[in-house]
Amino acid sequence: MDRITYEVVEHIARIGLNRAAKRNAFDPQMLEELATAYTMFEDDAEARCALVFPHGDHFTGGLDLAAVGPEVAAGRPLFPPGSVDPLGLGERRRSKPVVVAVRGYCFTLGVELMLASDVAIAGDDTRFTQIEVQRGIYPFGGGTLRFVAQAGWSNAMRWLLTGDLFDAAEAARMGLVQEVVAPGAVMERAEFVAGRIAAQAPLAVQATLASARAGVEEGFEAEAARLLERARALMATEDAAEGMMSFLERRAAVFKGK
């Protein structure tokens, strides 16, 4: 791939946005490669957590509208059919967690990609915007759904309806990012969080993610009825047995995802 880099290091799939000369703006090729990277992550049993980060000073300037706009207007999907949708809107969605490291510009699609992730670490130089209304369109990558869900109605409307810029402190206040650090510390901190996730029992992490997501999307009662069923399935795994033995033997657990 040319616009996206991908490597797995110590169970972490490192997915890099690699169009720095264009402030990592997404054209159709970059969107396709991002979906390819997410699919590789989902299909790789050794990859337990993904870390999405920018090459260069900016996470992304958003969509390259001149290139992507005509594709969308013509009815073509953002991502190839059958691939994992990085925005979590298509038929195939990831089952494993994603941490994002943002800095510099985090515009439009960048905000939506961040909102579709699970943990976000931001540099204090990050500037966010859903500027779509200033361009005659609207956030169609999930922003109208997840911004409201995570920040609350009025917080979301303040920024969605104006397209104004907001900073990392405001993003943290609204709960869109979980930590704000110096720009030079973003990757180190994001790698630490991704590493902590990857060190846990993979099946337990995936079940936790699935349960939380189902509670949000399907409702409290629907997921409440499944909680014991999910727990019983986990209790029968080798990793659950290892977790108990490591507790009794006062040592770090070695999980295999089985």
Wavefront OBJ file of the C-alpha trace (Angstrom):
o trace
v 0.000 0.000 0.000
v 1.109 3.555 -0.715
v -1.108 5.873 1.327
v -1.499 3.633 4.390
v 1.271 1.828 6.253
v 0.633 -1.386 8.171
v 2.709 -3.512 10.512
v 2.046 -5.701 13.539
v 4.407 -5.282 16.485
v 3.831 -7.122 19.772
v 0.174 -7.817 18.985
v -0.486 -4.175 17.990
v -1.484 -3.431 14.389
v 0.055 -0.053 13.602
v -2.004 1.653 10.879
v -0.349 4.829 9.619
v -1.954 7.577 7.528
v 0.758 8.189 4.959
v -0.132 11.107 2.701
v 1.662 13.786 4.684
v 2.279 16.041 1.689
v -1.517 16.460 1.456
v -2.006 16.666 5.238
v -3.227 13.075 5.062
v -6.381 14.080 3.167
v -8.310 11.007 2.041
v -8.725 10.378 -1.670
v -10.433 7.205 -3.011
v -7.181 5.227 -3.024
v -6.433 6.126 0.591
v -9.964 5.179 1.680
v -9.609 1.797 -0.023
v -6.223 1.191 1.570
v -7.551 2.133 5.014
v -10.326 -0.431 4.655
v -7.731 -2.981 3.534
v -5.644 -2.280 6.645
v -8.663 -2.631 8.947
v -9.552 -5.908 7.233
v -6.017 -7.210 7.680
v -6.200 -6.270 11.355
v -9.558 -7.996 11.823
v -8.390 -11.188 10.075
v -5.029 -11.477 11.863
v -5.324 -13.535 15.052
v -1.976 -12.176 16.256
v -3.217 -8.567 16.119
v -5.145 -7.806 19.303
v -5.442 -4.010 19.155
v -4.943 -1.452 16.391
v -3.207 1.904 16.711
v -4.122 4.464 14.047
v -1.667 7.345 13.772
v -0.463 9.986 11.302
v 2.775 10.235 9.422
v 3.666 13.927 9.530
v 2.278 16.732 11.663
v -1.439 16.264 10.970
v -3.815 13.377 11.610
v -5.870 14.320 8.559
v -7.296 17.319 6.760
v -10.366 15.162 6.092
v -11.790 14.091 2.774
v -10.206 15.274 -0.465
v -13.614 16.465 -1.668
v -12.501 17.211 -5.213
v -11.582 13.551 -5.618
v -14.123 11.852 -3.354
v -17.171 14.070 -3.905
v -17.932 12.888 -7.457
v -17.546 9.260 -6.331
v -20.079 9.702 -3.524
v -22.460 11.673 -5.753
v -22.333 8.835 -8.276
v -23.469 6.381 -5.603
v -20.184 4.596 -5.046
v -19.411 3.433 -1.480
v -16.567 4.984 0.506
v -15.048 1.563 1.165
v -14.913 -1.605 -0.956
v -17.792 -4.046 -0.374
v -16.756 -6.991 1.796
v -14.017 -5.074 3.604
v -14.170 -3.944 7.208
v -15.681 -0.458 7.375
v -13.296 1.760 9.415
v -16.248 4.023 10.302
v -18.263 1.114 11.662
v -21.270 1.831 9.448
v -21.134 -0.909 6.815
v -22.103 -4.554 6.946
v -18.683 -5.786 8.082
v -17.423 -4.258 11.313
v -14.355 -4.929 13.390
v -14.558 -6.999 16.579
v -11.271 -5.803 18.087
v -10.363 -2.456 19.719
v -8.793 0.578 18.070
v -6.768 3.371 19.682
v -6.169 6.572 17.716
v -3.341 9.078 18.153
v -4.316 12.497 16.790
v -2.448 15.760 16.413
v -2.449 18.832 14.195
v -5.479 18.866 11.917
v -8.222 16.374 12.705
v -10.927 17.478 10.293
v -14.239 15.983 9.100
v -13.537 12.304 8.333
v -10.741 12.424 10.929
v -13.211 13.316 13.669
v -15.567 10.578 12.487
v -12.755 8.013 12.353
v -11.797 9.018 15.903
v -15.410 8.794 17.102
v -15.656 5.315 15.584
v -12.603 4.167 17.557
v -12.497 3.135 21.217
v -9.810 5.314 22.832
v -8.382 8.609 21.559
v -5.139 10.283 22.647
v -4.722 13.854 21.391
v -1.851 16.280 21.224
v -2.618 19.661 22.738
v -1.965 21.156 19.292
v -4.899 19.285 17.737
v -7.628 21.277 16.052
v -10.929 19.589 15.265
v -13.808 20.512 12.989
v -16.839 19.056 11.279
v -16.782 21.798 8.667
v -19.206 20.108 6.274
v -22.061 22.606 6.699
v -19.695 25.324 5.486
v -19.248 23.336 2.268
v -22.926 22.680 1.611
v -22.903 19.065 2.812
v -23.143 17.349 6.191
v -21.131 14.743 8.196
v -22.142 11.471 6.516
v -19.439 9.284 8.118
v -21.218 8.875 11.434
v -20.593 12.308 12.931
v -24.270 13.145 13.337
v -24.734 9.911 15.298
v -21.628 9.481 17.418
v -20.890 13.135 18.201
v -24.335 13.412 19.804
v -23.986 10.063 21.588
v -20.590 10.914 23.080
v -20.843 14.653 23.728
v -24.570 15.236 24.248
v -27.038 17.086 22.043
v -26.154 20.716 22.692
v -22.392 20.155 22.738
v -22.645 18.360 19.393
v -24.954 20.939 17.811
v -22.617 23.791 18.823
v -19.965 22.378 16.507
v -21.924 20.373 13.926
v -24.205 23.265 12.985
v -21.458 25.900 12.732
v -18.476 23.976 11.378
v -16.278 25.992 13.760
v -12.875 24.810 14.939
v -12.438 23.532 18.497
v -9.305 22.556 20.391
v -8.135 19.484 22.305
v -9.229 20.893 25.663
v -12.789 21.266 24.363
v -12.667 17.772 22.852
v -11.609 16.388 26.238
v -14.327 18.347 28.047
v -16.929 16.758 25.794
v -15.450 13.269 26.174
v -14.386 12.915 22.537
v -10.769 12.278 23.558
v -9.599 10.535 26.704
v -6.168 12.119 27.204
v -4.463 15.305 26.038
v -0.669 15.350 26.017
v 2.174 17.307 24.429
v 2.417 16.675 20.656
v 5.718 14.866 21.047
v 4.218 12.464 23.593
v 1.122 11.433 21.628
v 2.554 8.283 20.072
v 4.257 7.119 23.248
v 1.061 7.466 25.250
v -1.115 5.881 22.556
v 1.312 2.974 22.246
v 1.161 2.500 26.023
v -2.645 2.347 26.034
v -2.727 0.016 23.012
v -0.127 -2.174 24.708
v -2.190 -2.366 27.899
v -5.210 -3.494 25.862
v -3.173 -6.004 23.861
v -1.802 -7.522 27.086
v -5.250 -8.610 28.261
v -7.146 -11.776 27.316
v -8.130 -11.234 23.648
v -11.462 -13.052 23.797
v -12.411 -11.208 26.974
v -11.514 -7.869 25.377
v -13.598 -8.699 22.304
v -16.551 -9.813 24.439
v -16.353 -6.614 26.481
v -16.316 -4.531 23.308
v -19.189 -6.494 21.782
v -21.293 -6.215 24.938
v -20.761 -2.479 25.313
v -21.485 -1.872 21.626
v -24.655 -3.982 21.732
v -25.852 -2.101 24.796
v -25.516 1.187 22.923
v -26.925 0.017 19.588
v -29.585 -2.466 20.711
v -30.512 -1.118 24.121
v -29.918 -1.928 27.789
v -32.472 -4.704 28.168
v -31.437 -6.572 25.033
v -27.818 -6.787 26.135
v -28.675 -7.390 29.801
v -30.336 -10.623 28.719
v -27.052 -11.792 27.106
v -24.588 -10.969 29.874
v -24.506 -14.389 31.570
v -24.430 -16.178 28.223
v -21.336 -14.214 27.201
v -19.739 -14.814 30.606
v -20.321 -18.586 30.479
v -18.727 -18.796 27.037
v -15.634 -16.990 28.327
v -15.403 -19.162 31.446
v -14.937 -22.200 29.208
v -11.847 -20.776 27.459
v -8.199 -21.621 28.041
v -7.512 -17.956 28.710
v -9.995 -17.919 31.604
v -8.222 -20.915 33.135
v -4.880 -19.160 32.643
v -6.248 -16.012 34.230
v -7.297 -17.935 37.325
v -3.976 -19.811 37.568
v -1.975 -16.622 37.188
v -3.996 -15.104 40.022
v -3.416 -18.077 42.290
v 0.276 -18.286 41.396
v 0.760 -14.504 41.680
v 2.279 -14.099 38.218
v 1.492 -12.312 34.987
v -0.939 -14.200 32.765
v 0.102 -15.425 29.331
v -2.974 -15.280 27.129
v -3.287 -17.076 23.781
v -6.711 -16.023 22.605
v -8.121 -19.553 23.043
l 1 2 3 4 5 6 7 8 9 10 11 12 13 14 15 16 17 18 19 20 21 22 23 24 25 26 27 28 29 30 31 32 33 34 35 36 37 38 39 40 41 42 43 44 45 46 47 48 49 50 51 52 53 54 55 56 57 58 59 60 61 62 63 64 65 66 67 68 69 70 71 72 73 74 75 76 77 78 79 80 81 82 83 84 85 86 87 88 89 90 91 92 93 94 95 96 97 98 99 100 101 102 103 104 105 106 107 108 109 110 111 112 113 114 115 116 117 118 119 120 121 122 123 124 125 126 127 128 129 130 131 132 133 134 135 136 137 138 139 140 141 142 143 144 145 146 147 148 149 150 151 152 153 154 155 156 157 158 159 160 161 162 163 164 165 166 167 168 169 170 171 172 173 174 175 176 177 178 179 180 181 182 183 184 185 186 187 188 189 190 191 192 193 194 195 196 197 198 199 200 201 202 203 204 205 206 207 208 209 210 211 212 213 214 215 216 217 218 219 220 221 222 223 224 225 226 227 228 229 230 231 232 233 234 235 236 237 238 239 240 241 242 243 244 245 246 247 248 249 250 251 252 253 254 255 256 257 258
